[in-house]
Amino acid sequence: MNKRELAARLARESRIPKAEAADQLDRLVRDILRRLRKGKPVSLPGLGTFVPGARPEFRFEDQPGTRPGKK
């Protein structure tokens, strides 16, 4: 899914204009980048966390039963 498709889906599900959805998406990405540049992690509940560092990464939240050897 690309940015345009994501904005269209956000607009459809939120019942807002596509332009407004695209603006909200831009703000979200800008805020995530701003926090990472300040060295702060960014958590997306139910999904995972963006972690700043020399090699920025995204860590998905562990879910029970999805890790090898865990039930």
Protein Blocks (a to p, Z undefined) as FASTA:
>chain_A
ZZklmmmmmmmmnopafklmmmmmmmmmmmmmmmmmnopacddehiaccdedjbdcdddd
ddehiaghiZZ
